[in-house]
Amino acid sequence: MSKLRPDYYKGQNGHDLFWFFETFLPKQWVIGFYVLNIIKYVVRHEGKNGIEDLDKARTYVERLAEFEKRNGEGG
């Protein structure tokens, strides 16, 4: 479990929202979701949660990179 992906976000099938988004949403929507969350956490880190928000942004960057690699963009 992590602060970004707590266990209570998992459904009965054991999959979380990241899995759902990456499986059922169009690729551009998934990329937009990750990019907008990266921006959100970087912009707000000084006024809200500091390093915790930068860690969350890093998690979204890593998820985006993994998603792109799996979808043929990992050049």
Phi and psi in degrees as GROMACS dihedral restraints (atoms count N, CA, C in turn):
[ dihedral_restraints ]
;  ai    aj    ak    al  type     phi  dphi    fc
    3     4     5     6     1  -130.8    20    10
    4     5     6     7     1   168.2    20    10
    6     7     8     9     1   -64.2    20    10
    7     8     9    10     1   -29.6    20    10
    9    10    11    12     1   -83.7    20    10
   10    11    12    13     1   -29.6    20    10
   12    13    14    15     1  -128.6    20    10
   13    14    15    16     1    63.5    20    10
   15    16    17    18     1   -64.9    20    10
   16    17    18    19     1   155.4    20    10
   18    19    20    21     1   -57.9    20    10
   19    20    21    22     1   -29.8    20    10
   21    22    23    24     1   -70.5    20    10
   22    23    24    25     1    -7.2    20    10
   24    25    26    27     1   -83.8    20    10
   25    26    27    28     1    -7.3    20    10
   27    28    29    30     1   -84.6    20    10
   28    29    30    31     1   139.7    20    10
   30    31    32    33     1   -83.4    20    10
   31    32    33    34     1  -175.5    20    10
   33    34    35    36     1   -63.5    20    10
   34    35    36    37     1   -25.2    20    10
   36    37    38    39     1   -81.6    20    10
   37    38    39    40     1    -1.6    20    10
   39    40    41    42     1    85.9    20    10
   40    41    42    43     1    -4.2    20    10
   42    43    44    45     1   -91.1    20    10
   43    44    45    46     1   148.8    20    10
   45    46    47    48     1  -102.6    20    10
   46    47    48    49     1  -175.7    20    10
   48    49    50    51     1   -65.2    20    10
   49    50    51    52     1   -32.6    20    10
   51    52    53    54     1   -59.4    20    10
   52    53    54    55     1   -46.5    20    10
   54    55    56    57     1   -59.6    20    10
   55    56    57    58     1   -46.3    20    10
   57    58    59    60     1   -59.0    20    10
   58    59    60    61     1   -49.8    20    10
   60    61    62    63     1   -58.6    20    10
   61    62    63    64     1   -48.2    20    10
   63    64    65    66     1   -70.2    20    10
   64    65    66    67     1   -23.3    20    10
   66    67    68    69     1   -89.0    20    10
   67    68    69    70     1   -39.6    20    10
   69    70    71    72     1  -112.3    20    10
   70    71    72    73     1   -15.8    20    10
   72    73    74    75     1   -95.3    20    10
   73    74    75    76     1   153.8    20    10
   75    76    77    78     1   -60.2    20    10
   76    77    78    79     1   148.0    20    10
   78    79    80    81     1   -51.5    20    10
   79    80    81    82     1   -46.3    20    10
   81    82    83    84     1   -64.1    20    10
   82    83    84    85     1   -32.4    20    10
   84    85    86    87     1   -66.5    20    10
   85    86    87    88     1   -42.6    20    10
   87    88    89    90     1   -62.5    20    10
   88    89    90    91     1   -46.8    20    10
   90    91    92    93     1   -60.1    20    10
   91    92    93    94     1   -45.1    20    10
   93    94    95    96     1   -60.8    20    10
   94    95    96    97     1   -41.7    20    10
   96    97    98    99     1   -58.3    20    10
   97    98    99   100     1   -48.1    20    10
   99   100   101   102     1   -65.6    20    10
  100   101   102   103     1   -46.8    20    10
  102   103   104   105     1   -62.4    20    10
  103   104   105   106     1   -44.7    20    10
  105   106   107   108     1   -64.3    20    10
  106   107   108   109     1   -36.8    20    10
  108   109   110   111     1   -69.3    20    10
  109   110   111   112     1   -36.5    20    10
  111   112   113   114     1   -59.4    20    10
  112   113   114   115     1   -49.3    20    10
  114   115   116   117     1   -60.1    20    10
  115   116   117   118     1   -47.1    20    10
  117   118   119   120     1   -55.4    20    10
  118   119   120   121     1   -50.7    20    10
  120   121   122   123     1   -70.3    20    10
  121   122   123   124     1   -35.0    20    10
  123   124   125   126     1   -68.5    20    10
  124   125   126   127     1   -44.7    20    10
  126   127   128   129     1   -65.2    20    10
  127   128   129   130     1   -39.7    20    10
  129   130   131   132     1   -89.5    20    10
  130   131   132   133     1    -5.9    20    10
  132   133   134   135     1   -58.8    20    10
  133   134   135   136     1   -37.5    20    10
  135   136   137   138     1   -69.5    20    10
  136   137   138   139     1   -33.0    20    10
  138   139   140   141     1   -96.5    20    10
  139   140   141   142     1    -5.4    20    10
  141   142   143   144     1  -127.8    20    10
  142   143   144   145     1   -84.8    20    10
  144   145   146   147     1  -112.1    20    10
  145   146   147   148     1    10.4    20    10
  147   148   149   150     1    55.7    20    10
  148   149   150   151     1  -129.7    20    10
  150   151   152   153     1   -58.5    20    10
  151   152   153   154     1   -34.7    20    10
  153   154   155   156     1   -57.2    20    10
  154   155   156   157     1   -42.5    20    10
  156   157   158   159     1   -68.8    20    10
  157   158   159   160     1   -34.8    20    10
  159   160   161   162     1   -67.1    20    10
  160   161   162   163     1   -35.9    20    10
  162   163   164   165     1   -64.1    20    10
  163   164   165   166     1   -39.2    20    10
  165   166   167   168     1   -65.1    20    10
  166   167   168   169     1   -41.8    20    10
  168   169   170   171     1   -60.5    20    10
  169   170   171   172     1   -42.3    20    10
  171   172   173   174     1   -60.8    20    10
  172   173   174   175     1   -40.8    20    10
  174   175   176   177     1   -59.9    20    10
  175   176   177   178     1   -43.2    20    10
  177   178   179   180     1   -67.5    20    10
  178   179   180   181     1   -36.4    20    10
  180   181   182   183     1   -62.8    20    10
  181   182   183   184     1   -44.1    20    10
  183   184   185   186     1   -64.5    20    10
  184   185   186   187     1   -41.8    20    10
  186   187   188   189     1   -63.5    20    10
  187   188   189   190     1   -42.0    20    10
  189   190   191   192     1   -62.4    20    10
  190   191   192   193     1   -44.5    20    10
  192   193   194   195     1   -61.9    20    10
  193   194   195   196     1   -44.5    20    10
  195   196   197   198     1   -61.9    20    10
  196   197   198   199     1   -43.6    20    10
  198   199   200   201     1   -62.2    20    10
  199   200   201   202     1   -45.8    20    10
  201   202   203   204     1   -63.0    20    10
  202   203   204   205     1   -40.7    20    10
  204   205   206   207     1   -62.2    20    10
  205   206   207   208     1   -43.5    20    10
  207   208   209   210     1   -68.2    20    10
  208   209   210   211     1   -22.6    20    10
  210   211   212   213     1  -107.7    20    10
  211   212   213   214     1    22.6    20    10
  213   214   215   216     1    81.2    20    10
  214   215   216   217     1    14.7    20    10
  216   217   218   219     1  -109.2    20    10
  217   218   219   220     1    11.5    20    10
  219   220   221   222     1   -86.1    20    10
  220   221   222   223     1    36.3    20    10
